[in-house]
Amino acid sequence: MLDFLLKAYLKNKKITQVQMWLGLVKRNSAAEFQWVDGTSPESFTNWSRGEPNNSNGKELCTEMLVTGRYTLKKWNDVRCDTTSYKAITICERLIRDGE
């Protein structure tokens, strides 16, 4: 389903690369990655080979590239203030009974 939605998004926007911000961050360069709610991703990680590498000690956010030189659906650490491509955000929302 995710593949279908991403392909439709790319086609609609007439772009070839998208970064998805995953909400996985480090509070500082010495910290461990945590989800924005403060929990650890210890039960699941999906880093590209050689990642996270914290290039220049400034890569504190995490992206997942849809296309490009990184393996699709794999994570890459990236500077929080830099995006090379069109960025979209993956969000989590609690669903209540009846919604």
N, C-alpha and C positions, 0 to 999 in steps of 0.2 A: 504494500500500500504506500509506504514512504517513497519508493522509487517512482510510482505513478504520479504522486503529488509533486515531487521535485521536478520531474520531466515536464509536467504541465506548467509549473511555475517558470522554469527556464524558457520554455517556448513562449509563454504569455509575455514575459518581460524582455524577450529577444536578447538574452544574455547566455553565456556559455559556462560561467563559473559562479558558484555561490559558496560563501562561507556560512556555516551555521554555528552561531554562538551557543554553546551548550550549558552555560551557567556553572561551569567548573572553573574555579579560580584559586589562586594562591594569594594570601593576604600580604606576603612579602617574599623575596627571593629564597629565603631559607625555610619557608613553611611548606607543608604538604598541600597538595590540591584538595579542595573541598567543594561540595556543591554549595550554591548560594544560601541554602538553609543551614549550613554548617556541618552537614553530615559528610562522612568519608565515602569515596567511591570504592572502598575495599572489596566489595562483593563483585564488582564488574569494572573493568577498564578495557579500553579498545585503542591503545596508542599505536600509531604507525611505527615501523621499525626505527629505532634510534631516538624516539620521542618518549617522554618530554626531554628536551635538551637545554632549555632555558638559555637560548642564545643571547650573549652579552648580558646575562643576568636580568633581562627585562621581559621575559615571556611569562606572564602571570595569568593569562586567560587561555581558554581552550576552544578550538574550532574543529569543525568537521567539514572537509571540502567535499562538494558534490562532484566536481571534476577538477582536473589539473594534475600536477605532478605527484600528488600524494595519493595513496591507495584510497579509493572511495570508501566511505563509511568508517574510516579510521581517524583517530584523534591526532591533533597537532597542537603543541603549545605555541602561543602567539602573543605579541604585545597587545595589551588591552586598548591602546590608543591608535592602533593601526589596522586598517582593513584594506587589502589589495583588491578585493572583489566586492560585489554586492553582498551585503550581509543580511541574513535573516536570523531570527531567534526562535529556538525551540523552547517552549514553555510547558510547565506542568501545572495542571489544575485539578484540585480535588473535585470529584463528582459526588454529589449528594443523592440520596434516594429520591426518585421522582424527577430527576433532571434528564 
